[in-house]
Amino acid sequence: MIRVRPPFPSPFYPPPLSPPLVPPSSPSSLSPSLWRLQPTYASCPRPLAEECPASSALQRRRLWRWPWWRRRRRRRQRRSSGSCQGQPAGPLGGPPASGGAVPRGSMAMNYNAKDEVDGGPPCAPGGTAKTRRPDNTAFKQQRLPAWQPILTAGTVLPIFFIIGLIFIPIGIGIFVTSNNIREIEGNVFMYYGLSNFYQNHRRYVKSRDDSQLNGDSSALLNPSKECEPYRRNEDKPIAPCGAIANSMFNDTLELFLIGNDSYPVPIALKKKGIAWWTDKNVKFRNPPGGDNLEERFKGTTKPVNWLKPVYMLDSDPDNNGFINEDFIVWMRTAALPTFRKLYRLIERKSDLHPTLPAGRYSLNITYNYPVHYFDGRKRMILSTISWMGGKNPFLGIAYIAVGSISFLLGVVLLVINHKYRNSSNTADITI
């Protein structure tokens, strides 16, 4: 007896369960008395696989035993073959057989693992196969031009040294310039400073109504809810509302020069020109109306902690109400808990005389602003400015620190590269 086996194993043809004896279908040189074994595959003579549930289930189980890369290749073959759900597929995932006939000994394959997983949409009658393939564009096919730097010792080390050589001189120049701001020449700026006052708190920063500060009449009588709990008082809307305006600095500072005759001479302090031009002319506006500012704020009340209403901040109509520059400066919140804000400007009157000549000075403070509630401190600062602004050594120190660290890293990496480069190139290779 001769056993005829398939030429090679295939996952599409599962092994026979019980090989029956089948007589040869064509004349052969073998003896007629011999029978040859033909493997019986799990298939049915009907053209569609779904009509044979046992065959489909068995094939589905064997198909999911494939590795993932073979399943994906199978999906691509099915997608490119143009076959749809409900149409018979050719052998090995190819196009359907002509005339719908299925060769004997092969399975009618229309199973698609992708269709089973995501339930691929069936084709429209007479239409082409639907596909999930992305569009052939540079973005979806990831063909966009790109550049990726190759970091080597020859490119990284010079960058560290260049940064160090640039930043260190700049930091030294800024630091020296900041420390030289000592002589009271030119225009002198008077600041008030507060410490341990957190104007950068999120709830504090949001507690304002910009529409009201811009002169909107509806917001004046109906402030934003962000101003709570400083939105209304005594059943009247507060103008200006919010925690920022309610905590405005209201001490009064006066500077006097004590001459030889012991009579104090007041120093002229300019109260206008201390706010930003955009704040003064764009962001802050008084409500529209007549010439009487009190009438424009009719129906409102002052903040809880203020001594007088907003329309009485100054006798100058161009520096009163919401456009008062002391108020505008305070409303620009500080980023750090220790800060200074510009209070007055002392202008230089003559080039032959210093703005503040040498002598004794007296500072008169009207104490209205308590700081013991938040354990803070108050101070007054007199300073001039340079090309880099007021006296602040932080920027110079930061430049020097970054430049020094960069230069030091460059030296360390240069030594490491010089030490291990030759050893790695001449290393023995053992096989």
LUMBAVEX-927093 format. One record per residue (C-alpha): z, x, y; chain; residue number from 0. Coordinates in pm, whole numbers, plus 50000, padded with zeros to 5 digits. Each point is the difference from the previous one (the first is absolute). Layout:
BEGIN
[badren [Z; X; Y]; "A"; NUM]
...
This chain:
BEGIN
[badren [50000; 50000; 50000]; "A"; 0]
[badren [49915; 50125; 50350]; "A"; 1]
[badren [50198; 49909; 50305]; "A"; 2]
[badren [49806; 49987; 50324]; "A"; 3]
[badren [50225; 50056; 50301]; "A"; 4]
[badren [49920; 49956; 50364]; "A"; 5]
[badren [49857; 50316; 50158]; "A"; 6]
[badren [50299; 50037; 50235]; "A"; 7]
[badren [50312; 49798; 50082]; "A"; 8]
[badren [49976; 49781; 50308]; "A"; 9]
[badren [50263; 49791; 50177]; "A"; 10]
[badren [49757; 49711; 50013]; "A"; 11]
[badren [49994; 49979; 49624]; "A"; 12]
[badren [50345; 49962; 49850]; "A"; 13]
[badren [50045; 50111; 49638]; "A"; 14]
[badren [49929; 49737; 49736]; "A"; 15]
[badren [50284; 49810; 49858]; "A"; 16]
[badren [49850; 49947; 49655]; "A"; 17]
[badren [49660; 50162; 49932]; "A"; 18]
[badren [49796; 49755; 49792]; "A"; 19]
[badren [49709; 50094; 49784]; "A"; 20]
[badren [49670; 49925; 50171]; "A"; 21]
[badren [49667; 50035; 49822]; "A"; 22]
[badren [49750; 50223; 50173]; "A"; 23]
[badren [49770; 49814; 50239]; "A"; 24]
[badren [49701; 50227; 49945]; "A"; 25]
[badren [49854; 50194; 49710]; "A"; 26]
[badren [50156; 50334; 49945]; "A"; 27]
[badren [49960; 50296; 49774]; "A"; 28]
[badren [50340; 49920; 49859]; "A"; 29]
[badren [50041; 49811; 49681]; "A"; 30]
[badren [49991; 49619; 50041]; "A"; 31]
[badren [50316; 49983; 49804]; "A"; 32]
[badren [50189; 50186; 50269]; "A"; 33]
[badren [50159; 49823; 50283]; "A"; 34]
[badren [50063; 50154; 50336]; "A"; 35]
[badren [50297; 49928; 50214]; "A"; 36]
[badren [49931; 49867; 50349]; "A"; 37]
[badren [50290; 49988; 50246]; "A"; 38]
[badren [50071; 49650; 50123]; "A"; 39]
[badren [50093; 50004; 50368]; "A"; 40]
[badren [50213; 49752; 50188]; "A"; 41]
[badren [49708; 49814; 50148]; "A"; 42]
[badren [49843; 49664; 49970]; "A"; 43]
[badren [49633; 49907; 49998]; "A"; 44]
[badren [50034; 49790; 50311]; "A"; 45]
[badren [49872; 50162; 50323]; "A"; 46]
[badren [50307; 49962; 50214]; "A"; 47]
[badren [50320; 50188; 49926]; "A"; 48]
[badren [50224; 49735; 50144]; "A"; 49]
[badren [49881; 49762; 49729]; "A"; 50]
[badren [50165; 50224; 49742]; "A"; 51]
[badren [50368; 50011; 50102]; "A"; 52]
[badren [50114; 50224; 49715]; "A"; 53]
[badren [49733; 50256; 50077]; "A"; 54]
[badren [50077; 49999; 50375]; "A"; 55]
[badren [50374; 50038; 49943]; "A"; 56]
[badren [49954; 50290; 49760]; "A"; 57]
[badren [49754; 50174; 50228]; "A"; 58]
[badren [50226; 49943; 50302]; "A"; 59]
[badren [50290; 50163; 49821]; "A"; 60]
[badren [49796; 50301; 49903]; "A"; 61]
[badren [49846; 50030; 50346]; "A"; 62]
[badren [50339; 50020; 50171]; "A"; 63]
[badren [50093; 50291; 49774]; "A"; 64]
[badren [49744; 50217; 50179]; "A"; 65]
[badren [50115; 50256; 50255]; "A"; 66]
[badren [49982; 49894; 50361]; "A"; 67]
[badren [49694; 50211; 50077]; "A"; 68]
[badren [49798; 49839; 49724]; "A"; 69]
[badren [50099; 49654; 50119]; "A"; 70]
[badren [49888; 50084; 50351]; "A"; 71]
[badren [49670; 50136; 49875]; "A"; 72]
[badren [49952; 49682; 49799]; "A"; 73]
[badren [50060; 49792; 50314]; "A"; 74]
[badren [49742; 50198; 50192]; "A"; 75]
[badren [49746; 49954; 49723]; "A"; 76]
[badren [50062; 49628; 49998]; "A"; 77]
[badren [49974; 49984; 50377]; "A"; 78]
[badren [49674; 50194; 50010]; "A"; 79]
[badren [49847; 49804; 49712]; "A"; 80]
[badren [49980; 49686; 50216]; "A"; 81]
[badren [50155; 49779; 49733]; "A"; 82]
[badren [50218; 49712; 50108]; "A"; 83]
[badren [50273; 49797; 49846]; "A"; 84]
[badren [49858; 49749; 49759]; "A"; 85]
[badren [49683; 50208; 49928]; "A"; 86]
[badren [49954; 50203; 49680]; "A"; 87]
[badren [50006; 50374; 50046]; "A"; 88]
[badren [49801; 50253; 49806]; "A"; 89]
[badren [50149; 50251; 49760]; "A"; 90]
[badren [50219; 50274; 50145]; "A"; 91]
[badren [50041; 49815; 50325]; "A"; 92]
[badren [49627; 50010; 50085]; "A"; 93]
[badren [49782; 49716; 50126]; "A"; 94]
[badren [49968; 49687; 49793]; "A"; 95]
[badren [49764; 50012; 49708]; "A"; 96]
[badren [49655; 49853; 50059]; "A"; 97]
[badren [49975; 49640; 49912]; "A"; 98]
[badren [50372; 49972; 49956]; "A"; 99]
[badren [49981; 50131; 49643]; "A"; 100]
[badren [50272; 50224; 49872]; "A"; 101]
[badren [49910; 50264; 49744]; "A"; 102]
[badren [50166; 49965; 49662]; "A"; 103]
[badren [50283; 50242; 49945]; "A"; 104]
[badren [50084; 50028; 50372]; "A"; 105]
[badren [50239; 49796; 50202]; "A"; 106]
[badren [49906; 49765; 50283]; "A"; 107]
[badren [50190; 50169; 50280]; "A"; 108]
[badren [50076; 49816; 50319]; "A"; 109]
[badren [50363; 50108; 50035]; "A"; 110]
[badren [50095; 50174; 50324]; "A"; 111]
[badren [50350; 50143; 50037]; "A"; 112]
[badren [49977; 49978; 50380]; "A"; 113]
[badren [49916; 49631; 49982]; "A"; 114]
[badren [50303; 49940; 49781]; "A"; 115]
[badren [50234; 50190; 50232]; "A"; 116]
[badren [49894; 49868; 50339]; "A"; 117]
[badren [49805; 49697; 49895]; "A"; 118]
[badren [49664; 50109; 50139]; "A"; 119]
[badren [49803; 49717; 50157]; "A"; 120]
[badren [49718; 49860; 49791]; "A"; 121]
[badren [49643; 50033; 50120]; "A"; 122]
[badren [49833; 49713; 50177]; "A"; 123]
[badren [49728; 49832; 49798]; "A"; 124]
[badren [49685; 50203; 50043]; "A"; 125]
[badren [50176; 50255; 50223]; "A"; 126]
[badren [50077; 50366; 49967]; "A"; 127]
[badren [50322; 50143; 49864]; "A"; 128]
[badren [50291; 50018; 50240]; "A"; 129]
[badren [50169; 50336; 50036]; "A"; 130]
[badren [50319; 50139; 50150]; "A"; 131]
[badren [49838; 50330; 50087]; "A"; 132]
[badren [50073; 50108; 50362]; "A"; 133]
[badren [49718; 50013; 50251]; "A"; 134]
[badren [49797; 50316; 50016]; "A"; 135]
[badren [50135; 50112; 50336]; "A"; 136]
[badren [50144; 50331; 50110]; "A"; 137]
[badren [50344; 49847; 50057]; "A"; 138]
[badren [50034; 49805; 49674]; "A"; 139]
[badren [49845; 50274; 49789]; "A"; 140]
[badren [50218; 50266; 50170]; "A"; 141]
[badren [49712; 50205; 50135]; "A"; 142]
[badren [50130; 50035; 50354]; "A"; 143]
[badren [49986; 50353; 50141]; "A"; 144]
[badren [50331; 50181; 49984]; "A"; 145]
[badren [50140; 50341; 50081]; "A"; 146]
[badren [50294; 50158; 49827]; "A"; 147]
[badren [50134; 50332; 50128]; "A"; 148]
[badren [50057; 50275; 49751]; "A"; 149]
[badren [50334; 50155; 50089]; "A"; 150]
[badren [49998; 50371; 49928]; "A"; 151]
[badren [50202; 50291; 50129]; "A"; 152]
[badren [49713; 50102; 50224]; "A"; 153]
[badren [49995; 49664; 50179]; "A"; 154]
[badren [50371; 49903; 50004]; "A"; 155]
[badren [50160; 50327; 50112]; "A"; 156]
[badren [49800; 50033; 50324]; "A"; 157]
[badren [50096; 49644; 50097]; "A"; 158]
[badren [50372; 50079; 49972]; "A"; 159]
[badren [49964; 50313; 50211]; "A"; 160]
[badren [49787; 49824; 50265]; "A"; 161]
[badren [50253; 49715; 50035]; "A"; 162]
[badren [50284; 50250; 50037]; "A"; 163]
[badren [49817; 50212; 50257]; "A"; 164]
[badren [49912; 49692; 50209]; "A"; 165]
[badren [50324; 49801; 49981]; "A"; 166]
[badren [50247; 50282; 50064]; "A"; 167]
[badren [49859; 50103; 50344]; "A"; 168]
[badren [49965; 49635; 50105]; "A"; 169]
[badren [50361; 49929; 49900]; "A"; 170]
[badren [50130; 50304; 50186]; "A"; 171]
[badren [49810; 49898; 50313]; "A"; 172]
[badren [50130; 49643; 49993]; "A"; 173]
[badren [50357; 50113; 49931]; "A"; 174]
[badren [50001; 50251; 50287]; "A"; 175]
[badren [49844; 49749; 50239]; "A"; 176]
[badren [50259; 49737; 49908]; "A"; 177]
[badren [50288; 50241; 50061]; "A"; 178]
[badren [49861; 50102; 50339]; "A"; 179]
[badren [50036; 49647; 50137]; "A"; 180]
[badren [50311; 50080; 50200]; "A"; 181]
[badren [49924; 50037; 50369]; "A"; 182]
[badren [50015; 49679; 50196]; "A"; 183]
[badren [49664; 50036; 50168]; "A"; 184]
[badren [49727; 49748; 50045]; "A"; 185]
[badren [50070; 49639; 49919]; "A"; 186]
[badren [50334; 49949; 49826]; "A"; 187]
[badren [50049; 49725; 49746]; "A"; 188]
[badren [50335; 49831; 49947]; "A"; 189]
[badren [50060; 49863; 49651]; "A"; 190]
[badren [50280; 49805; 49843]; "A"; 191]
[badren [50074; 50076; 49636]; "A"; 192]
[badren [50166; 49805; 49720]; "A"; 193]
[badren [50112; 50118; 49660]; "A"; 194]
[badren [50067; 49806; 49679]; "A"; 195]
[badren [49796; 49706; 50128]; "A"; 196]
[badren [49746; 49889; 49739]; "A"; 197]
[badren [49714; 49844; 50189]; "A"; 198]
[badren [49778; 50060; 49697]; "A"; 199]
[badren [50173; 49735; 49788]; "A"; 200]
[badren [49739; 49762; 49859]; "A"; 201]
[badren [50176; 49682; 50103]; "A"; 202]
[badren [50071; 50141; 50345]; "A"; 203]
[badren [49639; 50106; 50060]; "A"; 204]
[badren [49865; 49654; 49906]; "A"; 205]
[badren [50247; 49814; 50223]; "A"; 206]
[badren [49769; 49936; 50297]; "A"; 207]
[badren [49724; 49764; 50113]; "A"; 208]
[badren [49697; 50185; 50133]; "A"; 209]
[badren [49833; 49678; 50113]; "A"; 210]
[badren [50300; 49918; 50215]; "A"; 211]
[badren [50004; 50351; 50147]; "A"; 212]
[badren [49631; 49964; 50082]; "A"; 213]
[badren [50071; 49697; 50218]; "A"; 214]
[badren [49902; 49717; 49764]; "A"; 215]
[badren [50154; 49681; 50140]; "A"; 216]
[badren [50027; 49825; 49662]; "A"; 217]
[badren [50176; 50302; 49844]; "A"; 218]
[badren [50230; 50020; 50301]; "A"; 219]
[badren [50153; 49659; 49923]; "A"; 220]
[badren [49958; 50021; 49623]; "A"; 221]
[badren [50066; 50359; 49889]; "A"; 222]
[badren [49911; 50136; 49659]; "A"; 223]
[badren [50241; 49957; 49711]; "A"; 224]
[badren [50002; 50377; 49959]; "A"; 225]
[badren [50237; 50008; 50297]; "A"; 226]
[badren [50283; 49833; 49808]; "A"; 227]
[badren [50294; 50003; 50064]; "A"; 228]
[badren [49906; 50085; 50361]; "A"; 229]
[badren [49744; 49723; 50035]; "A"; 230]
[badren [50195; 49727; 50178]; "A"; 231]
[badren [50329; 49983; 50186]; "A"; 232]
[badren [50170; 49696; 50150]; "A"; 233]
[badren [49709; 49791; 49870]; "A"; 234]
[badren [49755; 50199; 50213]; "A"; 235]
[badren [49742; 50255; 49893]; "A"; 236]
[badren [50093; 50360; 50073]; "A"; 237]
[badren [49761; 50204; 50212]; "A"; 238]
[badren [49945; 50268; 49885]; "A"; 239]
[badren [50108; 49912; 49646]; "A"; 240]
[badren [50089; 50227; 49711]; "A"; 241]
[badren [50247; 50272; 49910]; "A"; 242]
[badren [49808; 50279; 50176]; "A"; 243]
[badren [50015; 49834; 50339]; "A"; 244]
[badren [50359; 49887; 49946]; "A"; 245]
[badren [50116; 50361; 49948]; "A"; 246]
[badren [49826; 50146; 50307]; "A"; 247]
[badren [50166; 50302; 50158]; "A"; 248]
[badren [50146; 49890; 50338]; "A"; 249]
[badren [50213; 50287; 50128]; "A"; 250]
[badren [49930; 50111; 50357]; "A"; 251]
[badren [49965; 50375; 50070]; "A"; 252]
[badren [50016; 50153; 50348]; "A"; 253]
[badren [49964; 50370; 50080]; "A"; 254]
[badren [50147; 50169; 50311]; "A"; 255]
[badren [49977; 50352; 50139]; "A"; 256]
[badren [50329; 50129; 50137]; "A"; 257]
[badren [49926; 50233; 50291]; "A"; 258]
[badren [50216; 50242; 50191]; "A"; 259]
[badren [50137; 49724; 50219]; "A"; 260]
[badren [50126; 49824; 49686]; "A"; 261]
[badren [49808; 49686; 50079]; "A"; 262]
[badren [49795; 49882; 49702]; "A"; 263]
[badren [49628; 49966; 50069]; "A"; 264]
[badren [49830; 49744; 49773]; "A"; 265]
[badren [49697; 50119; 49804]; "A"; 266]
[badren [49703; 49766; 50020]; "A"; 267]
[badren [49934; 49857; 49655]; "A"; 268]
[badren [49662; 49833; 49950]; "A"; 269]
[badren [50015; 49698; 49771]; "A"; 270]
[badren [49626; 49930; 49977]; "A"; 271]
[badren [49747; 50203; 49805]; "A"; 272]
[badren [50227; 50058; 49699]; "A"; 273]
[badren [49827; 49757; 49759]; "A"; 274]
[badren [49668; 50036; 49822]; "A"; 275]
[badren [49704; 49863; 50195]; "A"; 276]
[badren [49884; 49787; 49704]; "A"; 277]
[badren [50345; 49843; 49966]; "A"; 278]
[badren [50029; 49930; 50371]; "A"; 279]
[badren [49653; 49852; 50046]; "A"; 280]
[badren [49902; 49861; 49660]; "A"; 281]
[badren [50287; 49916; 49765]; "A"; 282]
[badren [50256; 49861; 50246]; "A"; 283]
[badren [49931; 49715; 50241]; "A"; 284]
[badren [50208; 49750; 50193]; "A"; 285]
[badren [49934; 49631; 49941]; "A"; 286]
[badren [49730; 49851; 50225]; "A"; 287]
[badren [50105; 49791; 50296]; "A"; 288]
[badren [50088; 50023; 50367]; "A"; 289]
[badren [50151; 50283; 50199]; "A"; 290]
[badren [50356; 49905; 49910]; "A"; 291]
[badren [50080; 50185; 49677]; "A"; 292]
[badren [50307; 49790; 49937]; "A"; 293]
[badren [49787; 49687; 49980]; "A"; 294]
[badren [49778; 50163; 49738]; "A"; 295]
[badren [50301; 50057; 49775]; "A"; 296]
[badren [50139; 49650; 50058]; "A"; 297]
[badren [50141; 49844; 49684]; "A"; 298]
[badren [50099; 50334; 49844]; "A"; 299]
[badren [50326; 50194; 49986]; "A"; 300]
[badren [50090; 50369; 50001]; "A"; 301]
[badren [50075; 50199; 49683]; "A"; 302]
[badren [50358; 49984; 49876]; "A"; 303]
[badren [50100; 50355; 50095]; "A"; 304]
[badren [49823; 50012; 50337]; "A"; 305]
[badren [50190; 49978; 50326]; "A"; 306]
[badren [49716; 49835; 50192]; "A"; 307]
[badren [49677; 49821; 49911]; "A"; 308]
[badren [49667; 50174; 49960]; "A"; 309]
[badren [49865; 49890; 50339]; "A"; 310]
[badren [50284; 50185; 50174]; "A"; 311]
[badren [49953; 50346; 49849]; "A"; 312]
[badren [49858; 50142; 50324]; "A"; 313]
[badren [49941; 49891; 50358]; "A"; 314]
[badren [49645; 50139; 49989]; "A"; 315]
[badren [49768; 49721; 49879]; "A"; 316]
[badren [49767; 50261; 49842]; "A"; 317]
[badren [50289; 50127; 49789]; "A"; 318]
[badren [50173; 49677; 49904]; "A"; 319]
[badren [49998; 49767; 49703]; "A"; 320]
[badren [49815; 50104; 49688]; "A"; 321]
[badren [49821; 50280; 50191]; "A"; 322]
[badren [50322; 50179; 50090]; "A"; 323]
[badren [49944; 50359; 49890]; "A"; 324]
[badren [50355; 50059; 49881]; "A"; 325]
[badren [49956; 49700; 49773]; "A"; 326]
[badren [49657; 50117; 49883]; "A"; 327]
[badren [50130; 50347; 49914]; "A"; 328]
[badren [50284; 49853; 49797]; "A"; 329]
[badren [49770; 49765; 49809]; "A"; 330]
[badren [49804; 50297; 49859]; "A"; 331]
[badren [50229; 50070; 49705]; "A"; 332]
[badren [50094; 50352; 49894]; "A"; 333]
[badren [49923; 50142; 49656]; "A"; 334]
[badren [50328; 50192; 49953]; "A"; 335]
[badren [50366; 49900; 50044]; "A"; 336]
[badren [50051; 50271; 50264]; "A"; 337]
[badren [49752; 49956; 50284]; "A"; 338]
[badren [49949; 50025; 50373]; "A"; 339]
[badren [49815; 49765; 50235]; "A"; 340]
[badren [49869; 50069; 50347]; "A"; 341]
[badren [50223; 49853; 50266]; "A"; 342]
[badren [49888; 50134; 50340]; "A"; 343]
[badren [49757; 50245; 50155]; "A"; 344]
[badren [50098; 50258; 50263]; "A"; 345]
[badren [49687; 50100; 50188]; "A"; 346]
[badren [49950; 50338; 50161]; "A"; 347]
[badren [49957; 49963; 50377]; "A"; 348]
[badren [49909; 50353; 50106]; "A"; 349]
[badren [49852; 50302; 49829]; "A"; 350]
[badren [50232; 50226; 50200]; "A"; 351]
[badren [50317; 49845; 49868]; "A"; 352]
[badren [50104; 49920; 49644]; "A"; 353]
[badren [50036; 49641; 49898]; "A"; 354]
[badren [50370; 50046; 49924]; "A"; 355]
[badren [50133; 50301; 50191]; "A"; 356]
[badren [50290; 50201; 49868]; "A"; 357]
[badren [50337; 49846; 50079]; "A"; 358]
[badren [50255; 49751; 49882]; "A"; 359]
[badren [49896; 49655; 49889]; "A"; 360]
[badren [50188; 49682; 49929]; "A"; 361]
[badren [49891; 49730; 49758]; "A"; 362]
[badren [50124; 49648; 50063]; "A"; 363]
[badren [49984; 49770; 49695]; "A"; 364]
[badren [50051; 49627; 50006]; "A"; 365]
[badren [50123; 49940; 49648]; "A"; 366]
[badren [49853; 49677; 49861]; "A"; 367]
[badren [49873; 50105; 49658]; "A"; 368]
[badren [50270; 50045; 49732]; "A"; 369]
[badren [49924; 50236; 49713]; "A"; 370]
[badren [50323; 49996; 49802]; "A"; 371]
[badren [49879; 49702; 49796]; "A"; 372]
[badren [49751; 50221; 49814]; "A"; 373]
[badren [50187; 50333; 50039]; "A"; 374]
[badren [49736; 50131; 50236]; "A"; 375]
[badren [49991; 50233; 50297]; "A"; 376]
[badren [49824; 49988; 50337]; "A"; 377]
[badren [49863; 50291; 50199]; "A"; 378]
[badren [49783; 50076; 50302]; "A"; 379]
[badren [49725; 50264; 49986]; "A"; 380]
[badren [49815; 50169; 50288]; "A"; 381]
[badren [49683; 50174; 49892]; "A"; 382]
[badren [49654; 50110; 50108]; "A"; 383]
[badren [49689; 49990; 49784]; "A"; 384]
[badren [49743; 50258; 49896]; "A"; 385]
[badren [49652; 49982; 49848]; "A"; 386]
[badren [50163; 49886; 49674]; "A"; 387]
[badren [50234; 49744; 50158]; "A"; 388]
[badren [50376; 50013; 50027]; "A"; 389]
[badren [50235; 50243; 49834]; "A"; 390]
[badren [49986; 49951; 49624]; "A"; 391]
[badren [50016; 50305; 49770]; "A"; 392]
[badren [49934; 49801; 49681]; "A"; 393]
[badren [49621; 50024; 50015]; "A"; 394]
[badren [50006; 50378; 50040]; "A"; 395]
[badren [50249; 50042; 49715]; "A"; 396]
[badren [49787; 49779; 49775]; "A"; 397]
[badren [49686; 50207; 50066]; "A"; 398]
[badren [50185; 50326; 49934]; "A"; 399]
[badren [50152; 49868; 49676]; "A"; 400]
[badren [49670; 49868; 49861]; "A"; 401]
[badren [49813; 50319; 50093]; "A"; 402]
[badren [50268; 50224; 49846]; "A"; 403]
[badren [50011; 49804; 49674]; "A"; 404]
[badren [49621; 50002; 49974]; "A"; 405]
[badren [49980; 50376; 50063]; "A"; 406]
[badren [50277; 50069; 49747]; "A"; 407]
[badren [49828; 49789; 49733]; "A"; 408]
[badren [49678; 50188; 50062]; "A"; 409]
[badren [50173; 50334; 49941]; "A"; 410]
[badren [50172; 49878; 49681]; "A"; 411]
[badren [49679; 49855; 49855]; "A"; 412]
[badren [49809; 50316; 50089]; "A"; 413]
[badren [50250; 50214; 49809]; "A"; 414]
[badren [49990; 49767; 49699]; "A"; 415]
[badren [49621; 49994; 49996]; "A"; 416]
[badren [49975; 50379; 50027]; "A"; 417]
[badren [50255; 50052; 49722]; "A"; 418]
[badren [49868; 49759; 49738]; "A"; 419]
[badren [49627; 49996; 50071]; "A"; 420]
[badren [49921; 50333; 49835]; "A"; 421]
[badren [50235; 49937; 49706]; "A"; 422]
[badren [49833; 49668; 49922]; "A"; 423]
[badren [49650; 50153; 50011]; "A"; 424]
[badren [50088; 50294; 49771]; "A"; 425]
[badren [50214; 49808; 49754]; "A"; 426]
[badren [49934; 50076; 49633]; "A"; 427]
[badren [49837; 49724; 49806]; "A"; 428]
[badren [50131; 49964; 49649]; "A"; 429]
[badren [49800; 49818; 49737]; "A"; 430]
